[in-house]
Amino acid sequence: FGLKGVTKRSAFVIDKQGKIKYAEILDDPGKIPSFDKIKETLEQYGK
């Protein structure tokens, strides 16, 4: 089964001031964003 016409996967971490602290946009909809990088960013800026 193909993924033609499926949008790109993406992940963002935005702080309380509305600033983007992490962004990942993947061209391949069959891949998922890096949860490890998201977790690291949340640990760094999530306070």
mmCIF entry with sequence, helices, sheets and N, C-alpha, C, O atoms, coordinates in Angstrom:
data_MODEL
# 
_entry.id   MODEL 
# 
_entity.id                         1 
_entity.type                       polymer 
_entity.pdbx_number_of_molecules   1 
# 
_entity_poly.entity_id                      1 
_entity_poly.type                           'polypeptide(L)' 
_entity_poly.nstd_linkage                   no 
_entity_poly.nstd_monomer                   no 
_entity_poly.pdbx_seq_one_letter_code       FGLKGVTKRSAFVIDKQGKIKYAEILDDPGKIPSFDKIKETLEQYGK 
_entity_poly.pdbx_seq_one_letter_code_can   FGLKGVTKRSAFVIDKQGKIKYAEILDDPGKIPSFDKIKETLEQYGK 
_entity_poly.pdbx_strand_id                 A 
# 
loop_
_entity_poly_seq.entity_id 
_entity_poly_seq.num 
_entity_poly_seq.mon_id 
_entity_poly_seq.hetero 
1 1  PHE n 
1 2  GLY n 
1 3  LEU n 
1 4  LYS n 
1 5  GLY n 
1 6  VAL n 
1 7  THR n 
1 8  LYS n 
1 9  ARG n 
1 10 SER n 
1 11 ALA n 
1 12 PHE n 
1 13 VAL n 
1 14 ILE n 
1 15 ASP n 
1 16 LYS n 
1 17 GLN n 
1 18 GLY n 
1 19 LYS n 
1 20 ILE n 
1 21 LYS n 
1 22 TYR n 
1 23 ALA n 
1 24 GLU n 
1 25 ILE n 
1 26 LEU n 
1 27 ASP n 
1 28 ASP n 
1 29 PRO n 
1 30 GLY n 
1 31 LYS n 
1 32 ILE n 
1 33 PRO n 
1 34 SER n 
1 35 PHE n 
1 36 ASP n 
1 37 LYS n 
1 38 ILE n 
1 39 LYS n 
1 40 GLU n 
1 41 THR n 
1 42 LEU n 
1 43 GLU n 
1 44 GLN n 
1 45 TYR n 
1 46 GLY n 
1 47 LYS n 
# 
_struct_asym.id          A 
_struct_asym.entity_id   1 
# 
_struct_conf.conf_type_id            HELX_P 
_struct_conf.id                      HELX_P1 
_struct_conf.pdbx_PDB_helix_id       AA1 
_struct_conf.beg_label_comp_id       PHE 
_struct_conf.beg_label_asym_id       A 
_struct_conf.beg_label_seq_id        35 
_struct_conf.pdbx_beg_PDB_ins_code   ? 
_struct_conf.end_label_comp_id       TYR 
_struct_conf.end_label_asym_id       A 
_struct_conf.end_label_seq_id        45 
_struct_conf.pdbx_end_PDB_ins_code   ? 
_struct_conf.beg_auth_comp_id        PHE 
_struct_conf.beg_auth_asym_id        A 
_struct_conf.beg_auth_seq_id         35 
_struct_conf.end_auth_comp_id        TYR 
_struct_conf.end_auth_asym_id        A 
_struct_conf.end_auth_seq_id         45 
_struct_conf.pdbx_PDB_helix_class    1 
_struct_conf.details                 ? 
_struct_conf.pdbx_PDB_helix_length   11 
# 
_struct_conf_type.id          HELX_P 
_struct_conf_type.criteria    ? 
_struct_conf_type.reference   ? 
# 
_struct_sheet.id               AA1 
_struct_sheet.type             ? 
_struct_sheet.number_strands   2 
_struct_sheet.details          ? 
# 
_struct_sheet_order.sheet_id     AA1 
_struct_sheet_order.range_id_1   1 
_struct_sheet_order.range_id_2   2 
_struct_sheet_order.offset       ? 
_struct_sheet_order.sense        anti-parallel 
# 
loop_
_struct_sheet_range.sheet_id 
_struct_sheet_range.id 
_struct_sheet_range.beg_label_comp_id 
_struct_sheet_range.beg_label_asym_id 
_struct_sheet_range.beg_label_seq_id 
_struct_sheet_range.pdbx_beg_PDB_ins_code 
_struct_sheet_range.end_label_comp_id 
_struct_sheet_range.end_label_asym_id 
_struct_sheet_range.end_label_seq_id 
_struct_sheet_range.pdbx_end_PDB_ins_code 
_struct_sheet_range.beg_auth_comp_id 
_struct_sheet_range.beg_auth_asym_id 
_struct_sheet_range.beg_auth_seq_id 
_struct_sheet_range.end_auth_comp_id 
_struct_sheet_range.end_auth_asym_id 
_struct_sheet_range.end_auth_seq_id 
AA1 1 ARG A 9  ? ILE A 14 ? ARG A 9  ILE A 14 
AA1 2 ILE A 20 ? LEU A 26 ? ILE A 20 LEU A 26 
# 
loop_
_atom_site.group_PDB 
_atom_site.id 
_atom_site.type_symbol 
_atom_site.label_atom_id 
_atom_site.label_alt_id 
_atom_site.label_comp_id 
_atom_site.label_asym_id 
_atom_site.label_entity_id 
_atom_site.label_seq_id 
_atom_site.pdbx_PDB_ins_code 
_atom_site.Cartn_x 
_atom_site.Cartn_y 
_atom_site.Cartn_z 
_atom_site.occupancy 
_atom_site.B_iso_or_equiv 
_atom_site.pdbx_formal_charge 
_atom_site.auth_seq_id 
_atom_site.auth_comp_id 
_atom_site.auth_asym_id 
_atom_site.auth_atom_id 
_atom_site.pdbx_PDB_model_num 
ATOM 1   N N  . PHE A 1 1  ? 0.854  -1.163 0.000  1.00 0.00 ? 1  PHE A N  1 
ATOM 2   C CA . PHE A 1 1  ? 0.000  0.000  0.000  1.00 0.00 ? 1  PHE A CA 1 
ATOM 3   C C  . PHE A 1 1  ? 0.891  1.213  0.000  1.00 0.00 ? 1  PHE A C  1 
ATOM 4   O O  . PHE A 1 1  ? 1.882  1.271  0.728  1.00 0.00 ? 1  PHE A O  1 
ATOM 5   N N  . GLY A 1 2  ? 0.540  2.176  -0.812 1.00 0.00 ? 2  GLY A N  1 
ATOM 6   C CA . GLY A 1 2  ? 1.357  3.380  -0.963 1.00 0.00 ? 2  GLY A CA 1 
ATOM 7   C C  . GLY A 1 2  ? 0.863  4.514  -0.083 1.00 0.00 ? 2  GLY A C  1 
ATOM 8   O O  . GLY A 1 2  ? -0.239 4.472  0.465  1.00 0.00 ? 2  GLY A O  1 
ATOM 9   N N  . LEU A 1 3  ? 1.694  5.509  0.034  1.00 0.00 ? 3  LEU A N  1 
ATOM 10  C CA . LEU A 1 3  ? 1.334  6.668  0.848  1.00 0.00 ? 3  LEU A CA 1 
ATOM 11  C C  . LEU A 1 3  ? 1.210  7.922  -0.011 1.00 0.00 ? 3  LEU A C  1 
ATOM 12  O O  . LEU A 1 3  ? 1.381  9.038  0.480  1.00 0.00 ? 3  LEU A O  1 
ATOM 13  N N  . LYS A 1 4  ? 0.912  7.732  -1.296 1.00 0.00 ? 4  LYS A N  1 
ATOM 14  C CA . LYS A 1 4  ? 0.762  8.861  -2.199 1.00 0.00 ? 4  LYS A CA 1 
ATOM 15  C C  . LYS A 1 4  ? -0.392 9.747  -1.737 1.00 0.00 ? 4  LYS A C  1 
ATOM 16  O O  . LYS A 1 4  ? -1.479 9.258  -1.428 1.00 0.00 ? 4  LYS A O  1 
ATOM 17  N N  . GLY A 1 5  ? -0.145 11.037 -1.694 1.00 0.00 ? 5  GLY A N  1 
ATOM 18  C CA . GLY A 1 5  ? -1.170 11.976 -1.277 1.00 0.00 ? 5  GLY A CA 1 
ATOM 19  C C  . GLY A 1 5  ? -1.241 12.204 0.224  1.00 0.00 ? 5  GLY A C  1 
ATOM 20  O O  . GLY A 1 5  ? -2.058 12.995 0.695  1.00 0.00 ? 5  GLY A O  1 
ATOM 21  N N  . VAL A 1 6  ? -0.389 11.512 0.978  1.00 0.00 ? 6  VAL A N  1 
ATOM 22  C CA . VAL A 1 6  ? -0.363 11.676 2.431  1.00 0.00 ? 6  VAL A CA 1 
ATOM 23  C C  . VAL A 1 6  ? 0.547  12.854 2.770  1.00 0.00 ? 6  VAL A C  1 
ATOM 24  O O  . VAL A 1 6  ? 1.610  13.020 2.173  1.00 0.00 ? 6  VAL A O  1 
ATOM 25  N N  . THR A 1 7  ? 0.130  13.651 3.710  1.00 0.00 ? 7  THR A N  1 
ATOM 26  C CA . THR A 1 7  ? 0.947  14.796 4.104  1.00 0.00 ? 7  THR A CA 1 
ATOM 27  C C  . THR A 1 7  ? 2.210  14.354 4.831  1.00 0.00 ? 7  THR A C  1 
ATOM 28  O O  . THR A 1 7  ? 2.326  13.211 5.274  1.00 0.00 ? 7  THR A O  1 
ATOM 29  N N  . LYS A 1 8  ? 3.150  15.282 4.943  1.00 0.00 ? 8  LYS A N  1 
ATOM 30  C CA . LYS A 1 8  ? 4.405  15.010 5.636  1.00 0.00 ? 8  LYS A CA 1 
ATOM 31  C C  . LYS A 1 8  ? 4.149  14.908 7.135  1.00 0.00 ? 8  LYS A C  1 
ATOM 32  O O  . LYS A 1 8  ? 3.233  15.535 7.666  1.00 0.00 ? 8  LYS A O  1 
ATOM 33  N N  . ARG A 1 9  ? 4.959  14.121 7.798  1.00 0.00 ? 9  ARG A N  1 
ATOM 34  C CA . ARG A 1 9  ? 4.899  14.061 9.262  1.00 0.00 ? 9  ARG A CA 1 
ATOM 35  C C  . ARG A 1 9  ? 5.773  15.178 9.809  1.00 0.00 ? 9  ARG A C  1 
ATOM 36  O O  . ARG A 1 9  ? 6.791  15.534 9.217  1.00 0.00 ? 9  ARG A O  1 
ATOM 37  N N  . SER A 1 10 ? 5.361  15.724 10.944 1.00 0.00 ? 10 SER A N  1 
ATOM 38  C CA . SER A 1 10 ? 6.143  16.789 11.564 1.00 0.00 ? 10 SER A CA 1 
ATOM 39  C C  . SER A 1 10 ? 5.935  16.775 13.069 1.00 0.00 ? 10 SER A C  1 
ATOM 40  O O  . SER A 1 10 ? 4.964  16.223 13.587 1.00 0.00 ? 10 SER A O  1 
ATOM 41  N N  . ALA A 1 11 ? 6.886  17.402 13.751 1.00 0.00 ? 11 ALA A N  1 
ATOM 42  C CA . ALA A 1 11 ? 6.805  17.541 15.206 1.00 0.00 ? 11 ALA A CA 1 
ATOM 43  C C  . ALA A 1 11 ? 7.394  18.890 15.579 1.00 0.00 ? 11 ALA A C  1 
ATOM 44  O O  . ALA A 1 11 ? 8.394  19.323 15.008 1.00 0.00 ? 11 ALA A O  1 
ATOM 45  N N  . PHE A 1 12 ? 6.767  19.546 16.538 1.00 0.00 ? 12 PHE A N  1 
ATOM 46  C CA . PHE A 1 12 ? 7.234  20.846 17.003 1.00 0.00 ? 12 PHE A CA 1 
ATOM 47  C C  . PHE A 1 12 ? 7.173  20.886 18.519 1.00 0.00 ? 12 PHE A C  1 
ATOM 48  O O  . PHE A 1 12 ? 6.287  20.290 19.132 1.00 0.00 ? 12 PHE A O  1 
ATOM 49  N N  . VAL A 1 13 ? 8.129  21.597 19.124 1.00 0.00 ? 13 VAL A N  1 
ATOM 50  C CA . VAL A 1 13 ? 8.084  21.910 20.547 1.00 0.00 ? 13 VAL A CA 1 
ATOM 51  C C  . VAL A 1 13 ? 8.086  23.429 20.624 1.00 0.00 ? 13 VAL A C  1 
ATOM 52  O O  . VAL A 1 13 ? 8.994  24.086 20.115 1.00 0.00 ? 13 VAL A O  1 
ATOM 53  N N  . ILE A 1 14 ? 7.065  23.977 21.263 1.00 0.00 ? 14 ILE A N  1 
ATOM 54  C CA . ILE A 1 14 ? 6.898  25.422 21.365 1.00 0.00 ? 14 ILE A CA 1 
ATOM 55  C C  . ILE A 1 14 ? 6.875  25.793 22.835 1.00 0.00 ? 14 ILE A C  1 
ATOM 56  O O  . ILE A 1 14 ? 6.148  25.184 23.620 1.00 0.00 ? 14 ILE A O  1 
ATOM 57  N N  . ASP A 1 15 ? 7.680  26.804 23.221 1.00 0.00 ? 15 ASP A N  1 
ATOM 58  C CA . ASP A 1 15 ? 7.751  27.181 24.630 1.00 0.00 ? 15 ASP A CA 1 
ATOM 59  C C  . ASP A 1 15 ? 6.556  28.047 25.032 1.00 0.00 ? 15 ASP A C  1 
ATOM 60  O O  . ASP A 1 15 ? 5.699  28.359 24.205 1.00 0.00 ? 15 ASP A O  1 
ATOM 61  N N  . LYS A 1 16 ? 6.509  28.427 26.293 1.00 0.00 ? 16 LYS A N  1 
ATOM 62  C CA . LYS A 1 16 ? 5.372  29.181 26.829 1.00 0.00 ? 16 LYS A CA 1 
ATOM 63  C C  . LYS A 1 16 ? 5.241  30.563 26.205 1.00 0.00 ? 16 LYS A C  1 
ATOM 64  O O  . LYS A 1 16 ? 4.162  31.156 26.226 1.00 0.00 ? 16 LYS A O  1 
ATOM 65  N N  . GLN A 1 17 ? 6.342  31.083 25.646 1.00 0.00 ? 17 GLN A N  1 
ATOM 66  C CA . GLN A 1 17 ? 6.313  32.391 24.991 1.00 0.00 ? 17 GLN A CA 1 
ATOM 67  C C  . GLN A 1 17 ? 5.945  32.272 23.509 1.00 0.00 ? 17 GLN A C  1 
ATOM 68  O O  . GLN A 1 17 ? 5.882  33.276 22.799 1.00 0.00 ? 17 GLN A O  1 
ATOM 69  N N  . GLY A 1 18 ? 5.706  31.056 23.051 1.00 0.00 ? 18 GLY A N  1 
ATOM 70  C CA . GLY A 1 18 ? 5.319  30.829 21.671 1.00 0.00 ? 18 GLY A CA 1 
ATOM 71  C C  . GLY A 1 18 ? 6.483  30.690 20.704 1.00 0.00 ? 18 GLY A C  1 
ATOM 72  O O  . GLY A 1 18 ? 6.285  30.722 19.490 1.00 0.00 ? 18 GLY A O  1 
ATOM 73  N N  . LYS A 1 19 ? 7.695  30.535 21.227 1.00 0.00 ? 19 LYS A N  1 
ATOM 74  C CA . LYS A 1 19 ? 8.877  30.373 20.375 1.00 0.00 ? 19 LYS A CA 1 
ATOM 75  C C  . LYS A 1 19 ? 9.099  28.896 20.063 1.00 0.00 ? 19 LYS A C  1 
ATOM 76  O O  . LYS A 1 19 ? 8.980  28.036 20.936 1.00 0.00 ? 19 LYS A O  1 
ATOM 77  N N  . ILE A 1 20 ? 9.421  28.625 18.819 1.00 0.00 ? 20 ILE A N  1 
ATOM 78  C CA . ILE A 1 20 ? 9.688  27.248 18.403 1.00 0.00 ? 20 ILE A CA 1 
ATOM 79  C C  . ILE A 1 20 ? 11.073 26.850 18.887 1.00 0.00 ? 20 ILE A C  1 
ATOM 80  O O  . ILE A 1 20 ? 12.070 27.480 18.534 1.00 0.00 ? 20 ILE A O  1 
ATOM 81  N N  . LYS A 1 21 ? 11.128 25.807 19.693 1.00 0.00 ? 21 LYS A N  1 
ATOM 82  C CA . LYS A 1 21 ? 12.392 25.313 20.233 1.00 0.00 ? 21 LYS A CA 1 
ATOM 83  C C  . LYS A 1 21 ? 12.877 24.083 19.482 1.00 0.00 ? 21 LYS A C  1 
ATOM 84  O O  . LYS A 1 21 ? 14.065 23.761 19.522 1.00 0.00 ? 21 LYS A O  1 
ATOM 85  N N  . TYR A 1 22 ? 11.975 23.397 18.801 1.00 0.00 ? 22 TYR A N  1 
ATOM 86  C CA . TYR A 1 22 ? 12.342 22.213 18.024 1.00 0.00 ? 22 TYR A CA 1 
ATOM 87  C C  . TYR A 1 22 ? 11.344 22.063 16.892 1.00 0.00 ? 22 TYR A C  1 
ATOM 88  O O  . TYR A 1 22 ? 10.137 22.200 17.087 1.00 0.00 ? 22 TYR A O  1 
ATOM 89  N N  . ALA A 1 23 ? 11.862 21.779 15.709 1.00 0.00 ? 23 ALA A N  1 
ATOM 90  C CA . ALA A 1 23 ? 11.003 21.519 14.556 1.00 0.00 ? 23 ALA A CA 1 
ATOM 91  C C  . ALA A 1 23 ? 11.629 20.417 13.722 1.00 0.00 ? 23 ALA A C  1 
ATOM 92  O O  . ALA A 1 23 ? 12.829 20.435 13.447 1.00 0.00 ? 23 ALA A O  1 
ATOM 93  N N  . GLU A 1 24 ? 10.817 19.471 13.327 1.00 0.00 ? 24 GLU A N  1 
ATOM 94  C CA . GLU A 1 24 ? 11.271 18.400 12.449 1.00 0.00 ? 24 GLU A CA 1 
ATOM 95  C C  . GLU A 1 24 ? 10.151 18.113 11.454 1.00 0.00 ? 24 GLU A C  1 
ATOM 96  O O  . GLU A 1 24 ? 9.026  17.797 11.841 1.00 0.00 ? 24 GLU A O  1 
ATOM 97  N N  . ILE A 1 25 ? 10.474 18.226 10.176 1.00 0.00 ? 25 ILE A N  1 
ATOM 98  C CA . ILE A 1 25 ? 9.515  17.960 9.109  1.00 0.00 ? 25 ILE A CA 1 
ATOM 99  C C  . ILE A 1 25 ? 10.134 16.909 8.201  1.00 0.00 ? 25 ILE A C  1 
ATOM 100 O O  . ILE A 1 25 ? 11.217 17.105 7.651  1.00 0.00 ? 25 ILE A O  1 
ATOM 101 N N  . LEU A 1 26 ? 9.439  15.805 8.055  1.00 0.00 ? 26 LEU A N  1 
ATOM 102 C CA . LEU A 1 26 ? 9.971  14.683 7.293  1.00 0.00 ? 26 LEU A CA 1 
ATOM 103 C C  . LEU A 1 26 ? 9.304  14.591 5.928  1.00 0.00 ? 26 LEU A C  1 
ATOM 104 O O  . LEU A 1 26 ? 8.080  14.666 5.822  1.00 0.00 ? 26 LEU A O  1 
ATOM 105 N N  . ASP A 1 27 ? 10.109 14.428 4.886  1.00 0.00 ? 27 ASP A N  1 
ATOM 106 C CA . ASP A 1 27 ? 9.569  14.280 3.536  1.00 0.00 ? 27 ASP A CA 1 
ATOM 107 C C  . ASP A 1 27 ? 8.916  12.921 3.323  1.00 0.00 ? 27 ASP A C  1 
ATOM 108 O O  . ASP A 1 27 ? 7.997  12.790 2.515  1.00 0.00 ? 27 ASP A O  1 
ATOM 109 N N  . ASP A 1 28 ? 9.389  11.917 4.042  1.00 0.00 ? 28 ASP A N  1 
ATOM 110 C CA . ASP A 1 28 ? 8.880  10.552 3.893  1.00 0.00 ? 28 ASP A CA 1 
ATOM 111 C C  . ASP A 1 28 ? 7.790  10.299 4.937  1.00 0.00 ? 28 ASP A C  1 
ATOM 112 O O  . ASP A 1 28 ? 8.100  10.201 6.124  1.00 0.00 ? 28 ASP A O  1 
ATOM 113 N N  . PRO A 1 29 ? 6.512  10.190 4.525  1.00 0.00 ? 29 PRO A N  1 
ATOM 114 C CA . PRO A 1 29 ? 5.441  9.969  5.495  1.00 0.00 ? 29 PRO A CA 1 
ATOM 115 C C  . PRO A 1 29 ? 5.516  8.610  6.179  1.00 0.00 ? 29 PRO A C  1 
ATOM 116 O O  . PRO A 1 29 ? 4.794  8.363  7.145  1.00 0.00 ? 29 PRO A O  1 
ATOM 117 N N  . GLY A 1 30 ? 6.378  7.731  5.690  1.00 0.00 ? 30 GLY A N  1 
ATOM 118 C CA . GLY A 1 30 ? 6.551  6.423  6.317  1.00 0.00 ? 30 GLY A CA 1 
ATOM 119 C C  . GLY A 1 30 ? 7.477  6.456  7.521  1.00 0.00 ? 30 GLY A C  1 
ATOM 120 O O  . GLY A 1 30 ? 7.577  5.471  8.252  1.00 0.00 ? 30 GLY A O  1 
ATOM 121 N N  . LYS A 1 31 ? 8.153  7.577  7.735  1.00 0.00 ? 31 LYS A N  1 
ATOM 122 C CA . LYS A 1 31 ? 9.055  7.722  8.885  1.00 0.00 ? 31 LYS A CA 1 
ATOM 123 C C  . LYS A 1 31 ? 8.371  8.554  9.958  1.00 0.00 ? 31 LYS A C  1 
ATOM 124 O O  . LYS A 1 31 ? 7.448  9.318  9.675  1.00 0.00 ? 31 LYS A O  1 
ATOM 125 N N  . ILE A 1 32 ? 8.831  8.398  11.187 1.00 0.00 ? 32 ILE A N  1 
ATOM 126 C CA . ILE A 1 32 ? 8.264  9.172  12.291 1.00 0.00 ? 32 ILE A CA 1 
ATOM 127 C C  . ILE A 1 32 ? 9.337  10.101 12.859 1.00 0.00 ? 32 ILE A C  1 
ATOM 128 O O  . ILE A 1 32 ? 10.528 9.806  12.761 1.00 0.00 ? 32 ILE A O  1 
ATOM 129 N N  . PRO A 1 33 ? 8.920  11.223 13.453 1.00 0.00 ? 33 PRO A N  1 
ATOM 130 C CA . PRO A 1 33 ? 9.886  12.141 14.049 1.00 0.00 ? 33 PRO A CA 1 
ATOM 131 C C  . PRO A 1 33 ? 10.676 11.466 15.170 1.00 0.00 ? 33 PRO A C  1 
ATOM 132 O O  . PRO A 1 33 ? 10.250 10.453 15.724 1.00 0.00 ? 33 PRO A O  1 
ATOM 133 N N  . SER A 1 34 ? 11.819 12.038 15.490 1.00 0.00 ? 34 SER A N  1 
ATOM 134 C CA . SER A 1 34 ? 12.693 11.498 16.530 1.00 0.00 ? 34 SER A CA 1 
ATOM 135 C C  . SER A 1 34 ? 12.132 11.826 17.912 1.00 0.00 ? 34 SER A C  1 
ATOM 136 O O  . SER A 1 34 ? 12.204 12.966 18.371 1.00 0.00 ? 34 SER A O  1 
ATOM 137 N N  . PHE A 1 35 ? 11.576 10.814 18.562 1.00 0.00 ? 35 PHE A N  1 
ATOM 138 C CA . PHE A 1 35 ? 11.021 11.034 19.897 1.00 0.00 ? 35 PHE A CA 1 
ATOM 139 C C  . PHE A 1 35 ? 12.116 11.332 20.913 1.00 0.00 ? 35 PHE A C  1 
ATOM 140 O O  . PHE A 1 35 ? 11.873 12.034 21.894 1.00 0.00 ? 35 PHE A O  1 
ATOM 141 N N  . ASP A 1 36 ? 13.317 10.808 20.690 1.00 0.00 ? 36 ASP A N  1 
ATOM 142 C CA . ASP A 1 36 ? 14.430 11.102 21.595 1.00 0.00 ? 36 ASP A CA 1 
ATOM 143 C C  . ASP A 1 36 ? 14.789 12.583 21.553 1.00 0.00 ? 36 ASP A C  1 
ATOM 144 O O  . ASP A 1 36 ? 15.019 13.193 22.598 1.00 0.00 ? 36 ASP A O  1 
ATOM 145 N N  . LYS A 1 37 ? 14.840 13.166 20.363 1.00 0.00 ? 37 LYS A N  1 
ATOM 146 C CA . LYS A 1 37 ? 15.157 14.591 20.232 1.00 0.00 ? 37 LYS A CA 1 
ATOM 147 C C  . LYS A 1 37 ? 14.038 15.453 20.815 1.00 0.00 ? 37 LYS A C  1 
ATOM 148 O O  . LYS A 1 37 ? 14.302 16.486 21.429 1.00 0.00 ? 37 LYS A O  1 
ATOM 149 N N  . ILE A 1 38 ? 12.804 15.031 20.623 1.00 0.00 ? 38 ILE A N  1 
ATOM 150 C CA . ILE A 1 38 ? 11.672 15.762 21.201 1.00 0.00 ? 38 ILE A CA 1 
ATOM 151 C C  . ILE A 1 38 ? 11.765 15.727 22.722 1.00 0.00 ? 38 ILE A C  1 
ATOM 152 O O  . ILE A 1 38 ? 11.583 16.752 23.379 1.00 0.00 ? 38 ILE A O  1 
ATOM 153 N N  . LYS A 1 39 ? 12.047 14.563 23.279 1.00 0.00 ? 39 LYS A N  1 
ATOM 154 C CA . LYS A 1 39 ? 12.167 14.416 24.732 1.00 0.00 ? 39 LYS A CA 1 
ATOM 155 C C  . LYS A 1 39 ? 13.306 15.274 25.274 1.00 0.00 ? 39 LYS A C  1 
ATOM 156 O O  . LYS A 1 39 ? 13.150 15.930 26.304 1.00 0.00 ? 39 LYS A O  1 
ATOM 157 N N  . GLU A 1 40 ? 14.449 15.276 24.589 1.00 0.00 ? 40 GLU A N  1 
ATOM 158 C CA . GLU A 1 40 ? 15.583 16.101 25.019 1.00 0.00 ? 40 GLU A CA 1 
ATOM 159 C C  . GLU A 1 40 ? 15.206 17.580 25.040 1.00 0.00 ? 40 GLU A C  1 
ATOM 160 O O  . GLU A 1 40 ? 15.556 18.301 25.974 1.00 0.00 ? 40 GLU A O  1 
ATOM 161 N N  . THR A 1 41 ? 14.494 18.024 24.013 1.00 0.00 ? 41 THR A N  1 
ATOM 162 C CA . THR A 1 41 ? 14.079 19.421 23.937 1.00 0.00 ? 41 THR A CA 1 
ATOM 163 C C  . THR A 1 41 ? 13.100 19.752 25.052 1.00 0.00 ? 41 THR A C  1 
ATOM 164 O O  . THR A 1 41 ? 13.201 20.812 25.670 1.00 0.00 ? 41 THR A O  1 
ATOM 165 N N  . LEU A 1 42 ? 12.157 18.863 25.317 1.00 0.00 ? 42 LEU A N  1 
ATOM 166 C CA . LEU A 1 42 ? 11.205 19.092 26.403 1.00 0.00 ? 42 LEU A CA 1 
ATOM 167 C C  . LEU A 1 42 ? 11.907 19.161 27.749 1.00 0.00 ? 42 LEU A C  1 
ATOM 168 O O  . LEU A 1 42 ? 11.559 19.987 28.593 1.00 0.00 ? 42 LEU A O  1 
ATOM 169 N N  . GLU A 1 43 ? 12.890 18.299 27.951 1.00 0.00 ? 43 GLU A N  1 
ATOM 170 C CA . GLU A 1 43 ? 13.636 18.319 29.210 1.00 0.00 ? 43 GLU A CA 1 
ATOM 171 C C  . GLU A 1 43 ? 14.431 19.609 29.353 1.00 0.00 ? 43 GLU A C  1 
ATOM 172 O O  . GLU A 1 43 ? 14.581 20.129 30.458 1.00 0.00 ? 43 GLU A O  1 
ATOM 173 N N  . GLN A 1 44 ? 14.940 20.125 28.243 1.00 0.00 ? 44 GLN A N  1 
ATOM 174 C CA . GLN A 1 44 ? 15.742 21.345 28.280 1.00 0.00 ? 44 GLN A CA 1 
ATOM 175 C C  . GLN A 1 44 ? 14.878 22.592 28.469 1.00 0.00 ? 44 GLN A C  1 
ATOM 176 O O  . GLN A 1 44 ? 15.238 23.477 29.245 1.00 0.00 ? 44 GLN A O  1 
ATOM 177 N N  . TYR A 1 45 ? 13.748 22.671 27.772 1.00 0.00 ? 45 TYR A N  1 
ATOM 178 C CA . TYR A 1 45 ? 12.937 23.886 27.775 1.00 0.00 ? 45 TYR A CA 1 
ATOM 179 C C  . TYR A 1 45 ? 11.596 23.738 28.485 1.00 0.00 ? 45 TYR A C  1 
ATOM 180 O O  . TYR A 1 45 ? 10.857 24.716 28.598 1.00 0.00 ? 45 TYR A O  1 
ATOM 181 N N  . GLY A 1 46 ? 11.270 22.564 28.955 1.00 0.00 ? 46 GLY A N  1 
ATOM 182 C CA . GLY A 1 46 ? 9.952  22.321 29.512 1.00 0.00 ? 46 GLY A CA 1 
ATOM 183 C C  . GLY A 1 46 ? 9.741  22.783 30.939 1.00 0.00 ? 46 GLY A C  1 
ATOM 184 O O  . GLY A 1 46 ? 8.745  22.416 31.563 1.00 0.00 ? 46 GLY A O  1 
ATOM 185 N N  . LYS A 1 47 ? 10.635 23.561 31.459 1.00 0.00 ? 47 LYS A N  1 
ATOM 186 C CA . LYS A 1 47 ? 10.515 24.010 32.859 1.00 0.00 ? 47 LYS A CA 1 
ATOM 187 C C  . LYS A 1 47 ? 9.789  25.313 32.970 1.00 0.00 ? 47 LYS A C  1 
ATOM 188 O O  . LYS A 1 47 ? 9.605  25.825 34.075 1.00 0.00 ? 47 LYS A O  1 
# 
